[in-house]
Amino acid sequence: MRYIVSNYIDDLHRIFNQTKVTDIEGKELNLADALIKSAEMVMKANSLGNKMIFIGNGGSAAVASHKALDYWFTGKIRGIAFSDHVNLTCVSNDFGYQNVFVKQIEMFADKGDILFAISSSGNSENIILAVEAARKAGCQVLAFSGFKETSRLRGLGDLNFYTPVQHYNKVESLHLLLCDCILEIIVESAKNILVALDRDGTLIYDDEGYFGRNDNWREKIRFYDGAAEMIKILNSFARVIVATNQIGVARGFYGPERVKEINQFLDTLLKEQGAKVDGWHFSPYVERSWAEKNKLDLNTPWVLDSFPETRKPRIGMLKQAAADFGKDFSFYKKIFVIGGSLDDLNMALNAGGIGVFFENRKNSHLIAKVKSLELANPGRIFRVDNLVSAAEIIKYKIKDTRCKM
C-alpha cells in the first residue's frame, strides 16, 4: 500500500507545479512570480490598514476559515472568513444562499481590502456574485479555482490561480497550499532579524584545520551538539545564514567548488533534521600583504590588493545576504553573529550587532581577549558553551527593549 502514499504526494507536487495563473486581462504569469505578486498585494494592503476576506463553500469554506486564522495568527494580518454558521443561515434564509457572501461584503468590506475567492468548480453562484460585490466595494480579488479551465471565476480575479484537476480533495488541498505559500512569502519577507553562523568550529568540528582539504571530508563531518536545534529555534523569527572565511582556497588547499560542495552537503543534512539555512556565504579572499607574508601564489583571483570587504571581520557577507533576500542592509534591525573566533565577534560589532562567542574547547586561548571585548562593549558580547544557549540568548535579546542596535 506504500505506493498509494508515494503516488498521492507525487501527484500533489505535480499538480502544484502545473497550476496556471492569469491576471485580470487573461495574461499568463509564472506561478512563482504570481505567488510573490500576491504576497506583495497582501503586504501593501495590510500596511494601509486593509483586511483579507476569505470565502468558500464546503471544503473550500474550511480552507477559507483555516487561512483567515493563519493570516491573522501567524502573519499578523487582519484576516476574516465569512463562514460563521449564524451569518450563513440568517442571510440564506432571508436573501437566498446565492447572497450569503454578497450581504456580508456589502456590510464589512472596505476599499482596498483583498477578497480570497475560493471555489473548486469555479462556478459557484454565491462566489461569483461575491466577487462582483467586492469589485463594487473597491476590493482587489485573488481567485482560486479548479476543475474546468473555462470556469466563470477564473477570469474575475486580479490574479487567478487555476488548479488543473477534477478531484475535490486535491483541489482543496492545493488551494490551501497556494494560500499558505503566499503567507510563507509574507512571513519570511517580514523577518528583520539576521543571524550569521560561522561554519568550521561552530556548526561542525574542524579537527585538522581547513576542513575539506582531504577528499574523504564526508566521513569526517561531525556537527556540534545542538547545531540543528539552534537553527530550528532561530528559523522561527530570523533569517539564518552561514558566513565563513575560507582562506584555504587562497592557500591552494582546495578550490571554491569544494567549499560549495561541502555547504550543499551540510545544507541537505540540516534539512533532514528540520533546520533551514537561508543562505551560505564564504570568502576565499586574502589581501596581498598577507599573501606575500605567507608566500602564497600572488597570481590567483583570491589575492586582492587591499583587505577583502567580504572577509570577516568586515561585513561584506552580511550585506550580500541582505541583497540576496532583496533587502537593503538597513532593513535588518538586529544582527547577531555566532562563532568561535574574534573575527566573528568583531564582524558583529562592525555591523552594529551582537556577537555570541561559542567556546568549542579549541579556542580557550581567546577567552581573555573575548572578556576584554565584553568589557569594552557591554551588552553586545556573550559567551556560551553550547549552541542552543546561543539561540536562547538571541531570542531573549530581541525581546529586550533595552537592546539598542
Secondary structure by P-SEA (a helix, b strand, c coil): caaaaaaaaaaaaaaaaabbbbccccccccaaaaaaaaaaaaaaaaaabbbbbbbbcaaaaaaaaaaaaaaaaccccbbbbcccaaaaaaaaaccccccaaaaaaaccccccbbbbbbbcccccaaaaaaaaaaaaabbbbbbbccccccccccccccbbbbbccccaaaaaaaaaaaaaaaaaaaaaaaccbbbbbbcccccccccccccccccccccccccccaaaaaaaaaaaccbbbbbbbccccccccccaaaaaaaaaaaaaaaaaacccccbbbbbccccaaaaaaacccccccccccccccccccccaaaaaaaaaaccccccccbbbbbcccaaaaaaaaaacbbbbbbbccccccaaaaaaaaaaaccccbbbbccaaaaaaaaaaaaacccccc
